[in-house]
Amino acid sequence: MGSTGLDLPRPSAGVWPGLATVPRAPAKARIAEALFRRAVRSLPVRVVFPGGERIGAGGLDSPVMRVVRPEAFFHRLGTGSKIGFGESYMVGDWTCTRPADLLTPFAAQLSTLIPPVLQRIGRRFAEARRPGAEANTLDGARENIRRHYDLSNDLFATFLDETMSYSAAWFADGSDDLVAAQRRKIDAVLDMAGVRSGMHVLEIGTGWGELAIRAAQRGARVTTMTLSSEQAHLAEERIAAAGVADRVQVLLRDYREAQGSYDAVVSVEMVEAVGVQYWPTYFAALDRLLRPGGRVGLQSITMPHDRMLVTQHDYTWISKYIFPGGVIPSVEAIEQNLRDHTGLRIVERRSLGPDYARTLAHWQRTFLSRRDEVAALGFDETFCRMWEFYLAYCEAGFRVGYLDVFQLSLQRR
C-alpha cells in the first residue's frame, strides 16, 4: 500500500511491546472482517477503505472511520476483538476525527453487534483472560495504581480543570462550568456522608486532594489514603496551598491497612480498582472503619448487572492499557456485597451518567487542544492516540447508558 498522507505512528518494539508487529491469523482475520462488515452495515456511521469503498448506513453528517491499513486492522481484530480494535487506533490502522461520535453507535449495540452464539464461543475459546499478575493483592494493587496514576502529574494537569478532579462532575444548574460542576459533585458526596465541622473523616482514594480540602474547609479533620506517590506529593502541596494542612493527613496506604474509626468515610471512583475478588474486603473495611451512627459517601462507575456478570473476567483494551486490575461493578453487585459482608445499606442514590459524558467531552477537547504540551512531556504519538481512544471510548459508553455512575449514601441497617 502506498503512502496515506497521514502522520500515523509506527510503534517501536522497545517502547510498545507487541504493537510493532502485526499478528498473523488469516482465518480469524477473514471472520473478523465478515463480522465487522455485518455489524457496520446498519450503524449510522461511514467506514471508508483505501480505494474508495464505503460501508455503513450513515449520511453525510455521520462520523467517518477511515481504515488506513485494512489487512493489519482485520488481523488485529481477529486475534483479539476486545483489544485489537483499540490497538488498531493506537497504531493508526484506522483513524477518525470524531472518535466519540463514531464509538457511540457501536456502544449502543455492544451486546448485539456480534451474534450471541459467537460471543459465547469467543469468550470460551478465543478471548484473553485477565492476567493473574494483575490481581489486586497488596503488592499488585500498588503496581496497578502506579501504572496509571503515576504516569505524570503534569500529564493529568494538561486536561483536568483547576480542581484536578478525575471523576464525574455534576452539571446540575444547566451551565457548562466544569470547575463548578466538580465542586458540586464533591459537596454532594460530602453531604451524603454527612460531613460537618468537628468530624474525623476518612477518604479512601485521595486523587489530587480536592475532596480532602473541601472537607477540611467545612471544619472536619481528614485522613486521606492513596497508593499513588505522585498523587500524594501533589495533594500535599495543594492542601498546604489551601491553608488546611493542619487538618489533613495524606497517607500512602492501602484501604486494607487502614486502622481506627471515623465519623464518616468517603470514596470517589476507587471501588472500580478493587477487583471482584476483593469487593467483600473493601466493603467490609468501610463497615469496620465507620463509627456507630456514621455514614459513607460512595461514588462508583457502574454497568448493567447482566453485562457485568458476562464480562467481569474478560481482558479488554481498557484492562491492558488504562486500568489494569480494574472491574466496574453493578449497583446490584454493590448491594449484594453490602448485604453479605456488612451491616450497611444504600439509603440515598443519585445517577450522574449523562454528566460523566459531558465531563469526558471536556477532558477530550482540552487534551486535544494541548497535545503539543503532552508531547513536550515525553509522551509519544502512540500514547496520545491511546489517550484519545480511552476518553472517547468512555464518553460513548456513558452517552448510551452502557455505563453509569452513582453517588450512594450508605448507612447501617
Salt bridges, closest charged atoms under 4 A:
GLU33 OE2 - ARG37 NE 3.08
GLU53 OE2 - ARG37 NH1 2.71
GLU71 OE2 - ARG24 NH1 2.90
GLU87 OE2 - LYS320 NZ 2.93
ASP93 OD1 - ARG69 NE 2.95
ASP93 OD2 - ARG76 NE 2.72
ASP101 OD2 - ARG98 NE 2.88
ASP101 OD1 - ARG399 NH1 2.82
GLU127 OE2 - LYS82 NZ 3.99
GLU134 OE2 - ARG147 NH1 3.21
GLU143 OE2 - ARG146 NH2 2.62
GLU162 OE2 - ARG183 NH2 3.35
ASP173 OD2 - ARG184 NH2 3.11
ASP176 OD1 - ARG358 NH2 2.79
ASP176 OD1 - HIS362 NE2 3.13
ASP187 OD2 - ARG214 NH2 2.90
ASP187 OD1 - ARG218 NH2 3.84
ASP191 OD1 - ARG218 NH2 2.88
GLU210 OE2 - ARG183 NE 3.56
GLU210 OE1 - ARG238 NH2 2.93
GLU237 OE2 - HIS233 NE2 3.07
ASP246 OD1 - ARG247 NH1 3.87
ASP254 OD1 - ARG256 NE 2.80
GLU257 OE1 - ARG142 NH2 2.97
ASP263 OD1 - ARG291 NH1 3.04
ASP287 OD1 - ARG412 NE 3.02
ASP314 OD2 - LYS82 NZ 3.85
ASP314 OD2 - ARG123 NE 3.14
ASP314 OD1 - ARG129 NH1 3.29
GLU335 OE2 - ARG349 NH2 2.94
GLU373 OE1 - ARG370 NH2 2.66
GLU381 OE1 - ARG371 NH1 3.00
GLU388 OE2 - ARG371 NE 2.54
GLU395 OE2 - ARG399 NH2 2.90
